[in-house]
Amino acid sequence: MNLLLKLVRVIYLVYAAVLWLGIMFLILPFIFLASLLGKVRGGNITFYFLRLWAHLWFPLVGIWVRKINRDHNEKGNFLYVVNHRSYLDACIAVKVMRLPFRPLGKIEMKKIPFFGFIYKQSVVLVDRSSAKGRASSVREMMWMIRKGISILIFPEGTTNETDQLLTPFHNGAFRIAIETQTPLKPVLYLDSGTRLPHKGLRLSPGRCRVLFLPSIPVQGLTMNDLPALKQQVFDVMETALRQYTRYPDVELQETTS
């Protein structure tokens, strides 16, 4: 029985991977054409094609992404701060985040054949190996915000592989929010670590809930307020994660499709 179950899991994983690549190759020519329109306009168009990919791929592999809005559908540009449990998180972001936005992404990913081209068109690249690379990514994020584009950052810096709900936050997101006076919006991916754990290739069908929390204003804050702001956001996210971990079906009263 265990052998049969393992075989089914392998077949499902191969099926999901083939679909992932197949749909990506279908939209690649359109993303190439969009890239000719520049970093802002072309990047925005790219995300509409990526969203099409996500709307096709998730249902076809039996993953149902469900949004839980506690923010009453707030409008405007934000600096999204999101917990990070899985490689699936980037795919979820494409499906649920309000456009236009750009995530912060590792520069190493652009070396992946074909996917790397799409990646370069759709993220703000960061080279964490050098101070110059980090400074360049900060400047680009600030430029995007001034162009009316929201930014998505995983403040934990890397995938959380611990037993803790959250790992300590880095300062970058909060520094940019204060410097640009852009409100922070905490967002929680509640099930991505279950659907696709960071360790091992074990994708599974099921629900993927995304919790949008009310924004946190930064108007008038200075760098002296950064530690308190970082702690405030951490506490808000950890409290919500604890609630949804303890009561996994609480969203039934709040979910919007």
VEXZA-550748 format. One record per residue (C-alpha): residue in one letter; x, y, z. Coordinates in steps of 0.001 Angstrom, whole numbers, padded with zeros to 6 digits, always signed. Layout:
// VEXZA-550748
aXYZ ...
// end
This chain:
// VEXZA-550748
m+000000+000000+000000 n+002843+002375+000865 l+004521+001617-002457 l+001284+002367-004328 l+000890+005645-002442 k+004447+006667-003289 l+003816+005853-006947 v+000671+007989-006982 r+002585+010874-005405 v+005344+010644-007999 i+002826+010555-010869 y+001010+013570-009406 l+004273+015498-009001 v+005317+014759-012583 y+001852+015749-013822 a+002025+019055-011901 a+005544+019790-013171 v+004617+019095-016804 l+001604+021382-016516 w+003717+024055-014817 l+006247+024028-017638 g+003689+023588-020428 i+001617+026620-019471 m+004788+028648-018852 f+006070+027875-022352 l+002707+028924-023820 i+002885+032391-022268 l+006636+032869-022833 p+006310+034503-026305 f+003822+037044-024947 i+006115+037865-022027 f+008986+038358-024454 l+006889+040862-026419 a+005838+042605-023190 s+009501+042951-022171 l+010023+045255-025163 l+007696+047805-023563 g+010009+048609-020675 k+010390+047792-017015 v+007171+049362-015772 r+004600+048883-018526 g+006119+045645-019796 g+006449+044294-016275 n+002815+045091-015498 i+001652+043284-018648 t+003877+040318-017759 f+001980+039876-014509 y-001347+039582-016299 f+000038+036623-018244 l+001525+035140-015063 r-001856+035507-013403 l-003426+033642-016325 w-000854+030884-015756 a-001748+030713-012051 h-005508+030657-012704 l-004961+027662-014983 w-002326+025722-013044 f-003734+025747-009506 p-007170+024254-010339 l-005634+021717-012726 v-003446+020330-009934 g-006241+020417-007363 i-004981+023319-005239 w-007701+025779-004256 v-006405+029213-003310 r-008805+030984-000947 k-008511+034625+000089 i-009505+035757+003569 n-009944+039520+003652 r-009664+041141+007028 d-008613+044401+005408 h-012046+045219+003913 n-010414+045338+000459 e-008250+048377+001183 k-007113+050206-001939 g-003816+051840-002798 n-000149+050935-003008 f+001429+048929-000231 l+004611+047283+000826 y+003386+043730+001330 v+005178+041755+004049 v+004524+038024+003696 n+005602+034947+005655 h+007697+032433+003701 r+007253+028675+004115 s+007455+027228+000615 y+008647+027608-002966 l+004928+027685-003759 d+004671+031147-002167 a+005786+032979-005311 c+003136+031184-007384 i+000450+032076-004840 a+001516+035724-004914 v+001006+035863-008675 k-002560+034618-008236 v-003790+036699-005298 m-001827+039942-004900 r-003449+043084-006231 l-001772+044341-009414 p+000518+046068-010109 f+003173+044738-007743 r+006722+043395-007824 p+008257+040842-005466 l+011833+040974-004273 g+013687+037925-005619 k+017093+036254-005456 i+019337+037153-008387 e+020531+033525-008683 m+017122+032450-010013 k+017596+034373-013261 k+020132+031742-014379 i+017440+029069-014751 p+016824+028426-018496 f+013598+029956-019886 f+012104+030548-016426 g+014988+032912-015665 f+013887+035242-018453 i+010356+035467-017029 y+011805+035889-013561 k+013909+038899-014605 q+010873+040630-016099 s+008707+040190-013012 v+010808+040734-009885 v+013162+043237-008315 l+016423+041309-008271 v+018576+041380-005145 d+022178+040246-004863 r+022628+039572-001152 s+026301+038689-001630 s+027368+042332-001767 a+026424+045640-000158 k+026378+047213-003626 g+023860+044630-004867 r+021597+045121-001858 a+021730+048904-002240 s+020861+048640-005932 s+017760+046540-005195 v+016635+049040-002534 r+016927+051894-005045 e+014891+049941-007606 m+012175+049124-005070 m+011899+052774-004078 w+011716+053738-007760 m+008914+051201-008340 i+006937+052511-005364 r+007175+056054-006735 k+005808+054696-010036 g+002699+053482-008191 i+003747+049824-007991 s+003427+047862-004756 i+006341+045776-003495 l+006229+042312-001926 i+008958+041294+000519 f+009475+038200+002643 p+010819+039942+005775 e+012202+036673+007163 g+014721+036861+004318 t+014581+033193+003389 t+012279+030200+003726 n+011335+029420+007313 e+012454+025838+007955 t+012049+025976+011739 d+009232+024928+014046 q+008545+028592+014841 l+005578+030371+013237 l+007924+033147+012096 t+011674+033696+012148 p+013132+037128+013051 f+012501+039872+010504 h+015192+041813+008663 n+015115+045618+008598 g+014890+046152+004822 a+011118+046203+004328 f+010569+048554+007247 r+013357+050893+006209 i+011883+051210+002705 a+008363+051707+004092 i+009545+054562+006298 e+011727+056186+003630 t+008921+056140+001051 q+006092+056616+003584 t+004350+053554+002120 p+001929+051667+004392 l+002792+048069+005229 k+000267+045327+004578 p+000841+042009+006364 v-000218+038948+004353 l-000088+035346+005566 y+000139+032213+003450 l-001412+029699+005822 d-001089+026379+003986 s+001701+026647+001407 g+004154+024846+003687 t+001725+021929+003846 r+001071+021826+000104 l+004784+022025-000801 p+007190+021691+002151 h+010557+023331+001684 k+012365+020043+002266 g+011690+017375-000343 l+009478+017347-003424 r+006123+016489-001854 l+003430+018541-003552 s-000110+017712-002453 p-003566+018950-003525 g-005814+020836-001125 r-006603+024328+000090 c-004175+027252+000207 r-005559+030057+002354 v-004207+033608+002044 l-004991+036033+004856 f-004923+039771+004141 l-004583+041800+007352 p-005328+045526+007761 s-002529+047836+006642 i-000187+049446+009145 p+000445+053172+008471 v+003948+054615+008644 q+003118+058269+008006 g+005358+060511+010072 l+007607+057682+011269 t+011393+058048+011182 m+014257+055575+011332 n+014168+055883+015114 d+010766+054148+014957 l+012021+051204+012884 p+012568+048684+015713 a+009115+049330+017190 l+007467+049143+013750 k+009204+045860+012951 q+008091+044388+016271 q+004526+045626+015743 v+004260+043914+012360 f+005865+040736+013694 d+003400+040589+016595 v+000378+041174+014339 m+001431+038411+011957 e+002387+035944+014674 t-000908+036478+016523 a-002923+035828+013359 l-000843+032766+012487 r-001383+031389+015978 q-005145+031909+015676 y-005435+030176+012312 t-003162+027346+013421 r-005299+026746+016510 y-008639+027188+014724 p-008008+026078+011106 d-011611+026481+009957 v-012254+029971+011347 e-012036+031469+007866 l-015339+029906+006752 q-017156+033026+007910 e-014696+035397+006226 t-013549+033869+002962 t-014098+035523-000402 s-013304+033794-003654 
// end
